[in-house]
Amino acid sequence: MNISDVLTAVLTTTGVVFFIAGTVGLLRFPDVYCRLHALTKADNLGLGLIAVGLMFQADGAGSAARLGLVWLLAILAAATTAQLIARSALTERPGELKRSASVDWY
Amino acid sequence: MASLVFDITLGVLIVAVALAAMLVRDLLTAIVLFIVYGLLIALAWVRLDALDVALAEAAIGAGLTGILLVGAAGRLRKAGRSRQRRPSPLPLPLPLPFLIAVVTCIALGFLTLSLLRHAPAQVVAVVPELAATGVSNPVTAVLMNFRGFDTLLEVVVLVVALIGVWSLTPDRRWGGVPGPLHRAQPRGVLVYFGQLLPLAGFVVAAHLLWSGSAGHGGAFQAGTVLAAVWLLAAMAGLVRAWPVASARLRMLVIFGPACFAVFGVYGALHGTFLAYPDFAPGLWLMTLELVLAVSIAAVLSLVVLGVPRHAP
């Protein structure tokens, strides 16, 4: 159990915790916008931590760079699709935003 | 020990997701679960050390089939037909289909485990001949060289599937540009994504194609990645497909299998159909894979785009 294994374990566990948080948000949040918020924030950070944790197990800089590239592409895709989903929800179901904005959550 | 736990968890997850996809009532939810199932099967292939199959499963089984099904669900919704919930499954007595599935699973398990005792024979037969093929990945050698006929017919099957999709065109639309008219906000995220990702996708596809010779990859995987990024650019409105009636589109579609068939005939004139020449067989193989990848990309994109929906 050397230092890189410990780092991998810690980072990937933290990443999984973020994924769990994002999934709980996906299941429990009341409307589309809150769910998108939970998904993109938690999953991007969770995936980043897992990718960085796995970099310590990669053999060589090339594999580590590929893991980083996977994270980068996943962030790009998640951000774009979150924007598109939010915009399509806004145009197709405008009532949902008004409803959630008018409720007093506090 | 840890890998056993992982494998058992993966197996249970696969069965659970498959059951969920069958039993859930909403159509779109079932499609999303099917995509998840495809990705889990790709993981299972990785655990079985079949990385080329895993790449193909993730790209085509999960990605491409997922897009096709989501598109179909969208068109059903527009036709007002997806609000109809799927009827409650299993009108038969509950145990009967379950019993048939369990018996089939056990029979397949026994067959697979008994085959494992003879499995190394295939690898043992292929490996000594690898040096003559010019590539060092046995999967690529089998696909493109030893069983090249099967690959040729597979790509022809793809072209036939495309013809099947095109045959659904309404008469008055025949010959037009396939697919819906995609419009995106000119300075929006989809256009940005559609300009950025094809660059990365082109590099990834080239890498998958090139690494098929020594590592894992191949024509189908590279072709699917190319199709995916081209479709993204098309959905952003940055590129438009050529009309279905245009000669250059049809040339592009049949270019791959035609080249492969011509190469086969050349081999037949020198002995065996689809025999590789002794001079640089690896180079011939990679060139054929490149040509096939381009055709596969064209066919898959056109299948996803669908029928022409506007007058030519």
Interface residues (C-beta under 8 A of the other chain):
Chain A: L69 L73 L76 A77 A79 T80 Q83 L84
Chain B: G188 V189 L190 Y192 F193 L196 L197 A200
